[in-house]
Amino acid sequence: MGPAPASAFFSADLLKIRNSVETVGRLSDNLIRFGPLRLGLDGVLSWIPGVGELYSAAAAAFILVQGVRARVPLSTLLVCAVLMASRTLISAVPLAGPAVADLFLAHRISARLVVKAIDAMLPTGEVPAPAPRTGWRKTLQFGL
């Protein structure tokens, strides 16, 4: 079963959902980059017992609920749910969990899957172009 046609929704609503999911994915796993490594709120908060799991679960629920609202295919939502649930469980392991979780960008990957599914539903001319890297984000990116 493919994605629902864009006529079932207002394109403006789909764009708002798309942008909010993209923002949560970026904030969770992609605020600062050190060469090939990325760090976001999820990685920082995972070092605080309980807080990291709470944030991770809330961000995962947000991405999934927005995906349901946009009528993203169930198979995509299931993949996202498994990725983000495993990320949340990994971070609960003392000491090693947060270190591994910092490298496992489940929210970013899941957000990209949901955004890609939403883009497939939008009319061709309405899919936003990727934003150029400028301003403070470019300043915080070290390395490559």
C-alpha positions in Angstrom: 0.0 0.0 0.0 1.6 3.3 -1.1 1.4 6.7 0.4 -1.9 8.6 0.4 -2.4 11.1 -2.3 -1.7 14.7 -1.5 -5.3 15.6 -2.3 -6.4 13.9 1.0 -4.6 16.7 2.9 -3.8 20.3 2.4 -0.3 20.6 1.1 0.3 23.4 3.7 -0.5 20.9 6.5 1.8 18.3 5.1 4.6 20.9 4.8 4.1 21.9 8.4 4.3 18.3 9.5 7.3 17.6 7.3 9.2 20.6 8.7 8.4 19.8 12.3 9.6 16.2 11.9 12.8 17.4 10.1 13.4 19.9 12.9 13.1 17.3 15.7 15.4 14.9 13.8 18.0 17.6 13.4 17.8 18.8 17.0 17.9 15.3 18.4 21.0 14.1 16.5 22.6 16.8 14.5 23.3 20.1 16.3 27.1 19.9 16.4 29.3 18.0 14.0 32.9 17.0 14.6 34.1 15.6 11.3 32.0 12.5 10.7 30.5 12.5 14.3 27.3 14.3 15.1 25.9 15.3 18.5 22.4 16.6 19.3 20.1 17.0 22.3 19.5 13.3 22.5 23.2 12.5 22.8 23.8 15.2 25.5 20.7 14.3 27.5 21.5 10.6 27.4 24.2 11.2 30.0 21.6 12.4 32.5 19.9 9.3 34.0 16.2 9.3 33.2 16.3 12.6 31.3 17.8 11.1 28.2 15.3 8.2 28.1 12.4 10.7 28.6 13.6 13.0 25.8 14.3 10.1 23.5 10.8 8.6 24.0 9.1 12.0 23.6 11.0 12.8 20.4 10.2 9.3 19.1 6.5 9.6 20.0 6.4 13.1 18.2 8.0 11.7 15.0 5.6 8.7 15.0 2.5 10.8 15.7 3.3 13.2 13.0 3.9 10.3 10.6 0.5 9.0 11.5 -1.1 12.4 11.0 0.6 12.6 7.5 -0.6 9.1 6.7 2.9 7.8 6.2 2.9 4.1 5.3 2.7 1.7 8.2 5.8 -0.2 7.1 7.8 3.1 7.4 6.4 3.9 10.8 7.2 0.4 12.1 10.8 0.7 10.9 11.0 4.1 12.7 9.5 2.7 15.9 11.9 -0.2 16.0 14.9 2.1 15.4 13.9 4.6 18.0 12.8 2.1 20.6 16.2 0.3 20.4 17.9 3.7 20.7 16.0 4.5 23.9 16.7 1.1 25.3 20.4 1.3 24.5 20.8 4.6 26.4 19.4 3.1 29.6 22.5 0.9 30.0 24.8 2.6 32.5 27.9 4.3 31.1 28.3 2.3 27.9 24.7 3.0 26.8 25.0 6.8 26.4 28.3 6.4 24.6 26.9 4.0 22.1 23.6 6.0 21.9 25.6 9.1 20.9 26.7 7.2 17.7 23.3 5.7 16.9 21.3 8.5 15.2 17.9 6.8 15.3 15.9 10.0 15.5 17.7 11.5 12.5 17.3 8.4 10.4 13.6 8.0 11.4 12.9 11.6 10.7 14.5 11.3 7.2 12.3 8.2 6.5 9.1 10.1 7.5 10.2 13.2 5.6 10.9 11.1 2.5 7.4 9.5 2.7 5.8 12.9 3.1 7.8 14.3 0.1 6.4 11.4 -2.0 2.9 12.7 -1.2 3.5 16.3 -2.0 3.1 17.7 -5.5 6.5 17.9 -7.3 6.9 21.7 -7.1 6.1 21.8 -3.3 9.0 19.7 -2.0 11.3 22.1 -0.3 15.0 22.2 -1.4 17.5 21.4 1.3 18.6 24.5 3.2 22.2 25.7 2.6 24.6 25.4 5.5 25.0 29.0 6.7 25.1 30.9 10.0 25.6 29.3 13.3 25.3 25.7 12.1 28.2 26.2 9.7 30.2 27.8 12.4 29.7 24.8 14.7 30.7 22.2 12.1 34.4 21.3 12.6 36.4 19.0 10.4 35.2 17.8 7.0 
